[in-house]
């Protein structure tokens, strides 16, 4: 299975948004309000992606046979003389989870963060998303903080996780 990784074009954003929507609904079914998840449309993240890219964030996609099967978005933040990555999103289509693609995609993501001179990565994950937390821990992340987020009339308990790059 040959997976290619690249920065999406503006023309790709509609397909990236659809991939995120499908992945998001699958990832959060049973963890978030079903009513909310059922209202998400294919273009839900298109404007969010456009704004994120315009603000200088990095978006990468994973493709297999011309189909976008995964995507990620992260930004860089300067804190004094240190740059760190603030990882916003990482989603794979459900049929590609558990077969090693997430691991190889993560390696590409970390390489890009380091290429952009990031010394650390910070992300937030639902504390009930055990699969994602296990994945991040297996890639060197550690839980650093527990906090609540209010989103779409839901109170969500989240973990902040960090990883220092060598």
Phi, psi and omega in degrees: 000115181260114178256134175250149182235136180199169173278130181288152172276168176300327179293337180281343192299329178296316179291323177296316179301317179295318178298317179297315181302311180298317181292318181298310181300317179296316183293325188256000176300125183090347179252337180231168181301122181300321180303314178297310182301324183288346180270350184290135180252164183302327183267008185308319185262001184300310180291327177296317178296315179301313180296317180300314180294319177298331179276003175097004177290159179258129174243132174234147176236154173249132181235145174225122182052040177079004180254132177285114183253349181200159178204158178212153176220131172216154175243168175244144182231135175264126177235097185068236180261013181245142176250135175227158178268136173248104188274116186268323188205146175205107184225137172241148172300143187303326182289352179251008178271140175088009180238015175097352181292321178302320179296311182293324177295317178302318179302318178295319180297312180297319177303317181292321177299315179293320177301328178273016173071024177285135178264346185203161174231138177236136177219165176236140182217144175303132181294339177275355181273074186301321181299314180294317180299317178299317178300310182295318178299320179294344178253019171096004179277154176229145176291135182235345183194148175241133183205162177262147174230136173260122182217124178050049180063020176244142171259117185246130176273126185235155171251136166270136179231146181226154174217129174269135177273142181285000000 
